[in-house]
Amino acid sequence: MSYTALYRKFRPQEFEDVKGQEHIVTTLKNQIKADRIGHAYLFCGTRGTGKTTIAKIFAKAVNCEHPIDGSPCGECPSCKRIAEGTSMNVIEIDAASNNGVDNIREIREEVAYSPTEGKYKVYIIDEVHMLSIGAFNALLKTLEEPPSYVIFILATTEAHKIPITILSRCQRYDFKRITIDTIAARLTELMEAEGVEVEEKAIRYIAKAGDGSMRDALSLLDQCIAFYLGQKLTYDNVLEVLGAVDTEVFSRMLRKIMKKDIPGVIALLEELIIQGREPGQFVVDFTWYLRNLLLVQSSDNMEDALDISSDNLALLKEEATMIEAPQLMRYIRIFSELSNQIRYATQKRVMIEIALIKLCKPEMEEDYGSLAERIAQLEKKVEEGVPMQVVQTNAQAQPTSRDNTPRPKAQLPKAIPEDVKQVVRNWNAILEGLSGMLKNYLRPAHLSLGGESQLLVVLEDEVAEGIVNSDAHRQELRDAIAAKIGKEVEVKIQLNQTNRPYEESFPDIGKLINMEVTIEDDEE
C-alpha cells in the first residue's frame, strides 16, 4: 500500500479529535443533540485549521444512525461510507475549478431529489470565494430556501470576497489559528503513535513554523522525518531541513549590527546562505527575534508571550540592556518593510544586504528614528571624549574670491612596478572573474599606487569600501589578479575621505600607463 501523508492519516474522524476549535465543535454538537440544524453554514479561517475536516464530521453526524453526544459513531454503514468517500449524501465541490454558473445550476437541479439513504444531503463547497458573480447569484435562491433535507457548508480562507447577500443567509463560524502549545501536544501524541523519537525542542519549532495551521505543521514534520528516516529527529536536524536559522545566530548578527561591523554582518549573512538557509525565512525569523527583544525590554513578565527556552530568554534579557527602544523599533521597521518587498524579489540576498547596511548606518536614512539614533551616537562619542570630525558644508568647501587659487593635483609617480602595470592593463578582464556583488562595487573604483609596489584601489562609496575591504573579498580580488597575470600583487582598499575628486588626492596610474602604451605604438 502506498504511503499516506501524516495530515491525511491522522485527520480527525469525530469531533473529540479536533484540536483548537472547541468553540465551534461545542456549538455544532449542541445543534445536533437539540435537532436545531441550520440549512447553510459558512466556515472562515486560515489554511489548515480544520474547516473541511469539521464539515465532513458534521456531515457524518447529521446522517449517523447512532450518534453519541452529538458526534458520529463511526460504526454505522452511513458513517463508514462517508469516511470512505463513497456516500451519495455528501458532495464535495472545489469552487476553484468549478466556479461557473453551469456548475451551480447542476447543484440546483440535484437538490430537487431527496437522499436515497440517510436524512440529509450535505454540499461542502471549498474555497467558495472563487465562485464568479454569476455563480453566486445562481446560488442565492437555493441557499435561501433549500429543501429540508439539504445542508450547505461553504468553506473559505477569504470571507471578505463573499457577497453580503450570501453571508446574510449563512451561520458564520470563524476558525482560530491553533496555538503552538496545542499543535505541539498533537504532534507529540502522533509521534508516540508512530513510534518516532523527536526532541521536544524540535516539536515546538515545527509547531511554531506551522503558523497556526495544524496541516502545515504535520506536513513540515513529515518532511523532516523523511529526511532523517530511522533516526531521532533533533532540533538541529529540523533547522537544517527547513532552512531555518538558530536563535544564537540572530544574537551574533544583532551584536555585529550594534558595533556597526558591516564586513562582519555581510560575512555572517554569506555564511548562512552557503549553509543553505532560506533568505526569506531569515528575514521573517530575525524580525520575530527583534520583536521578542522589544517585548523583553517593555516588561519583565513576557515569558508566556515569547515561547522560548530559558537560555534564549536570558540571552534576550542581556541584549535588551545593550540597545535603546527607538533604535530597536527602527530595526523592526526596516525588516518589516523588507519582508513585504522580498516576497517577489529576484535578488533577495542583495535586498537583505542593503537592509543590514541600513541598520549599521542610520545616516543612510532621513526619517526621525534614524536622526535620533545618529544624535545618540554623537552624544555617546562626546561623553567618551572621542574628537568629532568637522564636515565642511558645500558653502564652506567653495573657495572665496580672495583665495581662488586652484589646488595642485596629485603628482604621477615616476616609476610604476611592472606587476601593477599588468593589473591596470587587465583590470576589466580581472573584474569579469569576480563574483557579481564584488564586481559591481569595484567597477567605479579608481586605481592608484600605494607604497612602492602596492595597488591602491580607491572608492567613493563608504558602503562599497566596507564590503570590498572584508578579508574574504580582498582575497578573492588577489586570487583573480594572480590567475590573470600569474603573479601575486598586494592590494590595499581605501575610502576617499578628502571630500575632493580622486585626481586631486590620488595619482591616476591608469593615465601614465595608457600614455606609455601610446608612445610605444608611435615608435613602432
N, C-alpha and C positions, 0 to 999 in steps of 0.2 A: 504493500500500500504506500502511496506517495506521502511525503511529509506534509503535515498541516501546521501552518504558522501558529505561534502561541496565541495571538489575539483571536484567531478563529477557533482553536482547540478549546480555549477556556472562556468562550463567550457565554455569559450568564444565561441560564435556561429558566430561571424563576426569579421573582422579584427580590428574594432574600440574597441572591448572589450579586445584585447590582450595588456598586460602591460609590459613595459620594453624591447620590441624588435622592436621599431619603425623603426630602420634602415632596418630590414628585411621586415616588413609589407609594408613600402613605396615602396620598390623595387618590391615586388610581385604585388602590386596593379597597379603600373605603367606598368608592363609587361602585365597584363590582359587588362588594358584600351587600350594599344597600340597593342594588339594582337601579342605580341612578346614572346610567351610562350615557354620555353625550354622543352626538352624531358626527362631530368634527373637532379634531384636536390639532393644535399647532405646536410642534416641538422645536424650540430655538436653542441654539448654543454652539460653541466652538466644536471643532472636529474631535472625534474620539471620546466624547463624554457620555455616550450611551443612548443617543436618540433612537437610532434604528433598533438597537437591542431591546430597549423598553417597549418600542412599538410592537415587536414580534412577541414579546412576553405578554403584552396586553391582548394581542390577537389570540394567543393561546388561551389566556384566562377567560375571555368572554365566550369562548366556544368549548371550554373544558366541561366534561361530563361530571367531574367530581372535584370542583375547586376546593383548595384548602386555605382558609383565611384570606381569600381574595387572590391567591396565587394558583397557577395551573398545577395539576397533579403530576403531569409529565408521563403518566402511565396509560391514560385512555387512548383509544385509536385516534381521536381528533388531535390531541397533543403530539402524538408520535408523527402523524402525517405533516403537521405544521413544522415540527422540528426538522423533518427530512426534506421539507420544501416541496412536497407533493400534494398539499391540500389545495383544493379549488376555492376554498373560502378566504384565503389570504393572497392578495395580488400585490406584488411589489413592482413599482414603476420608477424608473430613473428619469427624472424630468430633464436631466441634462441632455439626454439623447432622444427623449420622446416629449418634445416641448411644443408641438404644433397643435392647431385646432383639431385636426383629424384624430389625433391620439385621445384628446379629451372627449370627442364625440363618441368614440368607441366605448369609453367608460360609461357615458350617459346611456348608451344602448344596453350595456351589460347589466347595469344596476336594476333594470326592469325585471330581471329574473331572480327569484328568491334562491337562497342556498339549497343545494340538494341534500346536505347534511349539516348538522350544527345549527347555531342560532343566527350568526352574523357573517356577512361578507365584509372583510376589512381591506380597504385600499390604503397601502402605505406608499405615499409619493415622496421620494427622496429628492433633496435639492430642489424643492418646489419653486424657489425664486428664479429658476432658469426658464420657467414657462413664459411663452410670449404673451403679449397683452391680449391677443385674440383668444389664446387658450385659457387665460384667467377669466375672461368674460364668458367663455363657454362653460366654465366650471361653476360660475356663480349660482345659477338656479338650482343645480343638482346639490351643491354644497349647502344651500339654504334649506331645502326641503327634500332631503333624500328619503327613500323608503325606510321603514322602521328597522329593517334587518341590515342596513348598510352603515358602516362607520368609516370615516375618512381620517387618516393620520398624516398630516403634512409635516415633513422634516426639512429644516433649513439651517444654514450657517449664517445667512444674511437676511434677517427678518425685515430690515428696513427697505428691502427691494420688493416686498409683497404689497399689493394694493390694499388700501384700508378697507375696501369692500369685502375682501377675503378675510382680513384679520377680524373684522367685526362678527363674522359668522363662526369663529372657532374659539375653543377654550385654549388659551395660550399658556404654555409651560416653558419657563426659561431654565435651561440646564446650566449648572455652575461648572466652572473649572474645578477639577478634582485636586485636592490638596496634596502636597508632597508626602505627608505622613500616610494618607490613605493609599496613594499609589505604591509607596514603599512597602506598606504592610501587605498589600495584594501581591506584589512581585515576590516578596519573601515567601508567602504562602504557596504560590505556584512553583517556585524553585524547590521547595521542600517536596511537593508532589512529584516533580520531575526528577528529583534526586540529583540536582545540580548544586555544587557548592559555590556560593557567591559571597564576597565580603559585604558587610553591612554598608560600608562607605561607598562601595561601587553601586549598590542598590539605590542608595539615596541620590547619588549623582545622576543615575539614569532616570529616577523619578523626577528630579529637577529638570533634566533635559527634555522630559516629556511635555513640559509647559502646560500642565493641567489636563493633558489628554492621556487616558489610560491606554488607548490603542497605540499611540506614538511611543509610549514608554515600553510597551510589550514588543513592538517592532524593533526598537533600539536594543532591548535585552536579547531578542532573538539573534540580531546581527552580531552582538558581542560574543554570545555563546558559540555561534557557528565559527567564529574566528579562532577561539581558544577551546575547540571541541575536546572534551575529555579532561580538561584542566580546571583548576579552581579559578574563577573569574575574580580578578583583583581590581582595585581602584585604578592602578596604573594601566592595566590592560584596557579598561573602559576608555580612559583618556586617549590611548593610542588608537583604538578602533574608531572613536568618534571624532578624532582630530581636534580634541579639546586641549586646554592648557591648564596646568595645575595652578592653584592659588599662589603658591610660592613664587612662581614666575611673575605674576602680577605685582607682587611686593617688590621684586627686583626691578621691574620696569618702572614702578612709581618712584622708587628711590633714585634711579638714574635721571628721571624727569625732573625731580626736585633739585638735583645737582646741576641741571642744565647740560648733562652729558649727552650731546647729540650723537657723536660717534658710537657711544655705548648703547644708546637706545636703538639706533639703526642696526647695530650688530646683534642685539638681542632679538629684534624682530626677524632678522635674517636667519638666526639660529632656529627660531620657531617654525619658519616656513620650510627650511631644509628638513626639519623633523616631520614635515607633512601636516602641520596644523592648519586648519581651515581659517583663512583670514577673516571671513565674515563672522565666524563663531568667536574668534579672538576679540573682535570689536564689541560684540554683544556681552561676552563674559567680563571684559575689562570695564565696560560701563556699569555692570552689576557690582563689580568689585568696588568701584568708586562710590556707587550708591550705598553699599554696605558701610563704607568708611564714613560717609556723611551721616548715616544713621547712628553709628557709634559715637560720633562727635556730638550729635544732637541730644543724646540721652544715655544714661547709664543702664537702662533697663530694656535693651533692644535685642536680647539674646533670642527670644521667640520669633521675632520678625526676620532675623538673619538666616537661621537654619544653617549654621556652620559649626565645625568642630571647635572644641575649647582651645586647641592650639592655634587655629586660624583666628579665633576671636581675640586671643592675647596679642597676636601679631597686629591685628587691626587697631586695637586699643593703643599699642605703641606708636603706630604710624599716625593715629588721629592727633597725637600731641605734636607731630612734626610739621603739620600743614594747616593753613588757615581755611576756614569755611568758604570765603569768597573765591579763593584760589581753586578749591576743590569743586565748587559749583561751575567755575569756568571750564574745568576739565570735563565735567559731565556734559555740559552744553556742547562742547566741541565734538565729543564722541557720540552724543545722541544725534547730532546733525549728520555725522559720518555714517552712522548705522542706516539712515534713510538713503543717503547718496550711494553707498557701496553696493546696495542690493542689485542694481542693474549696471554697475560699472564693469568695464573690461579690465582696467588697470587697478585692481583692488589694492595691491601692495603699495603702489605709488601714492594713492589717496591716504592710506594708513600712515605712510612715512610723513606726508605733509601735515597730517593732524598731530602726529607725535612731535614734530618740529615746532608747531604752533604752541603746544603745551610747554615746550622748553623755552620758547622765545615770545613772551607776551607782546613785545614791540611789533610783531608782525600784524597785530590786530589793533583796532582803534576803538573798540567798544569799552564801556565803563569798567567791566570786570578786568580787562587787560590793563587798562590805565591804572586801576587801583593796585594791581599786582606789581606793575613797574615802579610805582611810587613806594610800595612796601619794600621792594628790593633796594631802592636807593636809600631809604631810611635805615635799612639794616646795614648797608655799607658805611653810611655815615657813622652809625653807632660803633662799628668795628674799626673806624679810623682809616678806612680804605680811601685813598685820594680819588676824587671824581675826575674823569676826563671831560674837559670842556669841549663841546661840539660847536663848531662855528655854524652860524646860520648862513644862508646864501648871501645876505646883505654884508655880513662880516667878511665873507670869503672874497668878495669883489674888491679889487684894488681901488684906492681912492685916486682922485685926479692928481694929487701931489705925488703919489707913488704908483705910477703906471708902468714901471719897467717890467718887461716880461721875465718870468722865472727861467733860468737856464735849464735846458733839457739834460737828462742823464747822458753821460758820455758813453759811446760804444766801446767795449773792450778792444785792445789792440790785437789780442790773440785769443782764439776760441779753441778749446780742445777738439780734436778730430771726432772723438766719440759723441760729444754734444752736438757737433755739426750734423753727424749722421742721424741723430734723433730728430733734429729740427727738420731736416730734409724729408724724413719718412714719417713725420708727425701724423698726417692724415691716415696713412696706412696703419700706423700703430693704434690709432683710435678705433679703427674698424675691428680690431681684435679684442676689444674690451667689452664688458657686459653693458647692456643697454643704458642703465642708470648712470654708470660712471662715464660712459662715452658722452652722454648728453651734457653732463656737468663740465666736462673738460673741453668741449668744442669752443666756447668763448674764451678759453684760457690764453694768457699772454706768456710767451716763453722768454726767459732771460737767463743770465749766468749768475750762479751763486757760488762764491768762493772761486777756486782755480779750475775745478773740473766737475762742478755740480750743476745739474739742470734745475733752474728755478722756475716753477710753474706758479704764476700769479693769478689770483681770482678776485673778482669784484664782489661776488655774492658770498655773504658770510655763511649761509646755509650750505652752499656748494662746497666751500672750503672745509666746513665741519665734516661733511660726508667723505670728500675725496681724501682728506687728511687722516682717515682712520687707517690703522695698521694693515687691515685686510686689503683696502683699496690701493694703498701705496705699493703694497707687494704685488698686487695684480698689474699695476702700471709698470713696475720694474720688470716683471716677468714678460710682459708684452714687448717692452723695449729690447730685452735680451733675445727674445725669439726673433725679432725683426733684424737687428744689426749684429747679432752674435756676440755682443759684449754687455756686461753689466754697467749701468750708469747710475750714480747716486742721484736721487730725485728729492727735491725739497718743495713742499707746498706752502704757499704764503698768501695771506689776505692783503689786498691793497687798502691800508688803513690811513692813507695820506690825504684823502678827500680831493685828490688831484688825478688827472688822467694817467694811464700807465706810463706813457712815454716821458712824462716829467719826473718819474721816480725810478723807473726800471729800464735799463737799456734793452732795446728790442734786437736780440741777436739774429732774428729771422731776416731783418733788413740787410745786415752785414753779410750773412751767408748767401742771400739771394744776389747781392751785389758781386760777390766773388764768383758765383756761377756765371753771371752775365759777362764779367771780364774775361773769364776763361773761354767762353763761347766766342767773344770778339777776337781773341788771339788766334783761335783756330781758323 
